[in-house]
């Protein structure tokens, strides 16, 4: 078996553990069954879920048995840990759809077929739905001292706020997650729960419940939260979360997120999220110090994570899109792909009739109406100086007319002035 404790230690992935100094020895003594939970709040996992997923993946690679728990039951309540306000409750149908979608994504990270240490996927709704309210209070609730629950940081933090209280529903979340640990101990011999540092209170509650109900010695480990150097969450942009689903975040946008990570965050991301060996990561650290302008760490990070999430085809697609943005030929792309690539450039919508009427749309008019040139005189100068492009192909004739054959996709035409100044024209209608 691989020394998983040493692996996690050098990567900086251990924040807190139970068992004091003996935890590492216990962990490496034999194959352990370990679980992490994921609340199905959307039809896709996001970058924030990658850290616990990669932890489970590392445990499996080291010879341990991972359990990925999808919280069909706990997701109906919402974990108050690290939250300043109560989440909106989802319907049963929406939760079921979310769970099904998340199961597929987890298969990209974990091997559910491997003999012995094959991963197991469970949904806590399967065992929680059989409890009546009275049964749960009698069998589980009686084992929870309220004073201990009140002392948990996840509870104290909310109770101390003037602008947000804590509902009884959220207060009960801890009981449900704690019982998950006991159930997985009973059914799968699970003795270790892992999660982010904000899960420490829930994890220790499960350990305490296992001791009270089963006289079992259970263990817990947390990792640091995936945050930027300024303390904000990793995986968030102005437009929202970076999702693992290609339908929500394209491979190009996913790749671009990582290639634009700040230097001070790149080393941590390489350690936390990739499977690159220590020697390569330390070499990238050195290159980042000596030649930061080359952004070798970010390029390697973007490549490794995009391949992990979207496969080699996703990397090729992202690299092609990147090449297009920097002047590569535009061919055989859809509206959706082009709009994603050029999401941040100006866009104007024109009638499709403009491409057919009177021989087409003059390139001078197109440059002015797109906003790339201030006047027709400016447009003519741009063309005569070799700085005008349609779909990244240079236009050399001032009288050039644009027609439907000049569309780069179904409705989009890409105009460029100079090396990097882009605009889109979208032609609606028949």
VEXNURO-671088 format. One line per field, with one value per residue (C-alpha): residue number from 1; chain; z, y, x. Coordinates in steps of 0.1 Angstrom, whole numbers. Layout:
# VEXNURO-671088
guti	(NUM	...)
kemar	(A	...)
c3	(Z	...)
c2	(Y	...)
c1	(X	...)
END
This chain:
# VEXNURO-671088
guti	(1	2	3	4	5	6	7	8	9	10	11	12	13	14	15	16	17	18	19	20	21	22	23	24	25	26	27	28	29	30	31	32	33	34	35	36	37	38	39	40	41	42	43	44	45	46	47	48	49	50	51	52	53	54	55	56	57	58	59	60	61	62	63	64	65	66	67	68	69	70	71	72	73	74	75	76	77	78	79	80	81	82	83	84	85	86	87	88	89	90	91	92	93	94	95	96	97	98	99	100	101	102	103	104	105	106	107	108	109	110	111	112	113	114	115	116	117	118	119	120	121	122	123	124	125	126	127	128	129	130	131	132	133	134	135	136	137	138	139	140	141	142	143	144	145	146	147	148	149	150	151	152	153	154	155	156	157	158	159	160	161	162	163	164	165	166	167	168	169	170	171	172	173	174	175	176	177	178	179	180	181	182	183	184	185	186	187	188	189	190	191	192	193	194	195	196	197	198	199	200	201	202	203	204	205	206	207	208	209	210	211	212	213	214	215	216	217	218	219	220	221	222	223	224	225	226	227	228	229	230	231	232	233	234	235	236	237	238	239	240	241	242	243	244	245	246	247	248	249	250	251	252	253	254	255	256	257	258	259	260	261	262	263	264	265	266	267	268	269	270	271	272	273	274	275	276	277	278	279	280	281	282	283	284	285	286	287	288	289	290	291	292	293	294	295	296	297	298	299	300	301	302	303	304	305	306	307	308	309	310	311	312	313	314	315	316	317	318	319	320	321	322	323	324	325	326	327	328	329	330	331	332	333	334	335	336	337	338	339	340	341	342	343	344	345	346	347	348	349	350	351	352	353	354	355	356	357	358	359	360	361	362	363	364	365	366	367	368	369	370	371	372	373	374	375	376	377	378	379	380	381	382	383	384	385	386	387	388	389	390	391	392	393	394	395	396	397	398	399	400	401	402	403	404	405	406	407	408	409	410	411	412	413	414	415	416	417	418	419	420	421	422	423	424	425	426	427	428	429	430)
kemar	(A	A	A	A	A	A	A	A	A	A	A	A	A	A	A	A	A	A	A	A	A	A	A	A	A	A	A	A	A	A	A	A	A	A	A	A	A	A	A	A	A	A	A	A	A	A	A	A	A	A	A	A	A	A	A	A	A	A	A	A	A	A	A	A	A	A	A	A	A	A	A	A	A	A	A	A	A	A	A	A	A	A	A	A	A	A	A	A	A	A	A	A	A	A	A	A	A	A	A	A	A	A	A	A	A	A	A	A	A	A	A	A	A	A	A	A	A	A	A	A	A	A	A	A	A	A	A	A	A	A	A	A	A	A	A	A	A	A	A	A	A	A	A	A	A	A	A	A	A	A	A	A	A	A	A	A	A	A	A	A	A	A	A	A	A	A	A	A	A	A	A	A	A	A	A	A	A	A	A	A	A	A	A	A	A	A	A	A	A	A	A	A	A	A	A	A	A	A	A	A	A	A	A	A	A	A	A	A	A	A	A	A	A	A	A	A	A	A	A	A	A	A	A	A	A	A	A	A	A	A	A	A	A	A	A	A	A	A	A	A	A	A	A	A	A	A	A	A	A	A	A	A	A	A	A	A	A	A	A	A	A	A	A	A	A	A	A	A	A	A	A	A	A	A	A	A	A	A	A	A	A	A	A	A	A	A	A	A	A	A	A	A	A	A	A	A	A	A	A	A	A	A	A	A	A	A	A	A	A	A	A	A	A	A	A	A	A	A	A	A	A	A	A	A	A	A	A	A	A	A	A	A	A	A	A	A	A	A	A	A	A	A	A	A	A	A	A	A	A	A	A	A	A	A	A	A	A	A	A	A	A	A	A	A	A	A	A	A	A	A	A	A	A	A	A	A	A	A	A	A	A	A	A	A	A	A	A	A	A	A	A	A	A	A	A	A	A	A	A	A	A	A	A	A	A	A	A	A	A	A	A	A	A	A	A	A	A	A	A	A	A	A	A	A	A	A	A	A	A	A)
c3	(0	-8	22	17	49	35	1	16	40	13	-8	22	22	59	80	111	121	150	168	173	162	158	129	102	117	119	84	69	89	65	38	52	40	37	27	17	12	-16	-15	-48	-49	-88	-118	-119	-95	-96	-89	-52	-53	-70	-38	-19	-52	-57	-21	-26	-58	-40	-13	-39	-58	-24	-19	3	-5	-12	-7	-24	-6	-25	0	-14	22	36	4	12	43	35	55	75	77	62	51	62	53	48	14	-7	-3	-35	-46	-45	-83	-87	-61	-79	-112	-96	-79	-112	-130	-103	-103	-139	-132	-102	-126	-142	-109	-92	-104	-93	-110	-94	-73	-36	-35	-60	-51	-38	-46	-20	-15	21	10	6	44	57	40	62	94	109	128	162	153	145	177	198	181	170	186	221	216	209	238	228	246	224	192	203	207	171	150	122	147	168	137	126	161	167	135	139	103	101	126	123	116	134	101	96	132	126	96	120	132	97	86	119	113	78	93	116	88	66	95	99	62	47	76	70	97	82	70	51	41	40	72	75	80	112	135	114	112	150	156	136	155	188	176	165	200	217	195	185	208	176	172	141	126	108	86	70	43	37	18	-19	-17	-34	-17	-10	9	-17	-29	-59	-88	-87	-114	-121	-142	-116	-106	-128	-134	-143	-168	-203	-208	-180	-184	-218	-219	-233	-204	-179	-194	-195	-158	-148	-172	-156	-120	-101	-96	-58	-62	-89	-67	-43	-71	-86	-52	-43	-75	-99	-98	-109	-91	-65	-87	-115	-92	-75	-110	-119	-87	-96	-132	-118	-97	-124	-155	-143	-177	-193	-170	-172	-140	-152	-186	-170	-144	-171	-193	-164	-150	-183	-194	-160	-163	-201	-215	-242	-266	-242	-240	-278	-281	-255	-272	-305	-291	-275	-308	-325	-300	-308	-346	-356	-385	-377	-393	-386	-353	-339	-327	-292	-294	-310	-285	-256	-271	-277	-246	-235	-269	-282	-302	-325	-340	-376	-400	-421	-451	-449	-462	-493	-502	-530	-531	-494	-465	-473	-451	-443	-430	-411	-393	-383	-372	-351	-333	-343	-363	-354	-390	-426	-431	-401	-415	-449	-433	-412	-443	-464	-437	-435	-401	-410	-406	-412	-393	-388	-425	-437	-459	-485	-506	-494	-516	-503	-497	-471	-477	-460	-471	-448	-417	-393	-380	-383	-376	-364	-382	-364	-372	-360	-361	-355	-334	-306	-310	-318	-324	-333	-358	-353	-382	-371	-393	-426)
c2	(0	35	59	80	101	112	119	141	158	170	183	203	185	177	204	185	149	129	105	131	119	83	91	86	53	41	52	33	1	-15	-7	17	25	63	85	120	136	158	177	176	213	214	191	193	193	224	232	233	196	187	187	160	141	141	131	100	94	96	72	47	49	42	10	22	19	52	58	88	98	118	136	130	133	160	179	185	204	222	223	255	250	280	296	330	323	294	277	274	239	219	197	159	157	183	165	132	147	163	130	111	137	138	101	102	129	110	81	104	105	72	36	19	-14	-21	-53	-49	-11	-3	29	27	53	57	80	87	91	53	48	80	77	47	67	83	115	98	69	92	112	81	61	89	122	109	104	141	165	199	217	199	208	244	245	235	264	259	265	292	313	315	322	350	369	397	394	356	330	292	272	240	223	234	227	191	187	176	147	134	136	120	91	87	78	52	37	34	19	-7	-15	-10	-10	27	41	74	105	133	168	204	223	237	201	195	199	175	149	149	147	115	101	108	92	61	58	63	40	13	18	22	41	62	88	121	142	176	194	231	248	256	294	320	339	367	343	341	308	292	284	315	342	372	351	324	290	270	238	203	199	209	221	246	255	247	230	263	283	257	257	295	297	277	293	327	316	340	330	329	303	281	260	252	242	219	202	201	192	174	140	155	141	161	165	181	204	216	222	243	262	271	281	303	322	325	330	340	355	321	309	273	263	277	260	226	231	239	210	185	195	199	164	150	166	167	141	146	157	185	196	196	217	242	246	250	277	294	294	309	338	345	346	309	300	297	268	242	258	263	295	282	275	309	328	310	318	354	359	391	409	434	418	434	419	427	414	384	403	426	397	392	427	446	421	419	439	461	454	491	492	460	474	506	489	463	492	482	514	549	560	548	567	548	515	522	530	498	477	495	490	452	454	441	405	384	351	357	360	393	415	434	450	481	473	437	426	400	374	342	323	346	334	315	294	294	331	345	364	373	406	417	449	446	417	413	437	415	420	397	403	381	378	369	359	341)
c1	(0	11	18	-13	-6	28	13	-14	10	35	6	-7	-40	-43	-59	-72	-73	-87	-64	-36	-2	-14	-36	-10	1	-35	-43	-14	-18	-43	-68	-95	-129	-133	-162	-170	-204	-217	-250	-269	-278	-274	-274	-236	-207	-185	-148	-154	-163	-130	-110	-130	-133	-96	-91	-112	-93	-60	-72	-84	-50	-33	-53	-82	-119	-137	-174	-190	-222	-247	-270	-305	-318	-295	-298	-334	-323	-291	-259	-255	-217	-200	-233	-245	-281	-305	-305	-336	-351	-353	-382	-379	-380	-352	-331	-336	-325	-295	-284	-286	-265	-239	-235	-224	-198	-183	-174	-148	-129	-135	-133	-165	-155	-121	-120	-114	-109	-137	-155	-191	-218	-246	-275	-285	-322	-322	-319	-333	-367	-376	-374	-405	-400	-406	-383	-355	-359	-360	-332	-308	-318	-315	-277	-271	-264	-278	-249	-224	-244	-246	-208	-201	-186	-212	-240	-223	-214	-250	-265	-240	-251	-277	-289	-294	-306	-306	-338	-345	-343	-307	-299	-310	-286	-258	-279	-285	-249	-237	-261	-247	-213	-229	-249	-218	-199	-226	-231	-196	-172	-164	-142	-130	-149	-131	-143	-134	-123	-159	-171	-151	-182	-203	-175	-168	-205	-206	-176	-193	-225	-206	-191	-224	-245	-219	-189	-170	-137	-142	-118	-120	-98	-104	-85	-81	-108	-100	-96	-75	-47	-72	-95	-122	-135	-117	-140	-161	-162	-183	-206	-209	-195	-171	-190	-177	-205	-195	-231	-227	-190	-174	-140	-126	-140	-128	-93	-92	-102	-71	-47	-56	-50	-27	9	4	-24	-9	14	-15	-38	-11	-7	-44	-61	-36	-19	14	44	63	94	74	54	86	102	71	75	110	101	73	99	125	102	68	59	59	31	43	25	-8	-5	3	-25	-51	-40	-41	-75	-92	-81	-93	-127	-133	-108	-82	-108	-118	-81	-79	-111	-99	-65	-81	-105	-75	-56	-87	-88	-52	-57	-60	-83	-120	-137	-165	-176	-211	-228	-225	-188	-180	-201	-183	-148	-157	-179	-162	-161	-187	-215	-241	-272	-281	-308	-297	-312	-281	-260	-282	-294	-275	-247	-241	-228	-198	-168	-164	-200	-195	-164	-182	-214	-195	-178	-143	-139	-152	-159	-159	-126	-111	-124	-108	-75	-76	-82	-56	-30	-38	-55	-90	-100	-131	-131	-93	-87	-73	-94	-75	-102	-120	-150	-153	-189	-198	-224	-238	-206	-186	-205	-182	-211	-249	-254	-221	-194	-161	-145	-110	-91	-53	-40	-65	-95	-125	-162	-191	-219	-249	-273	-309	-338	-341)
END
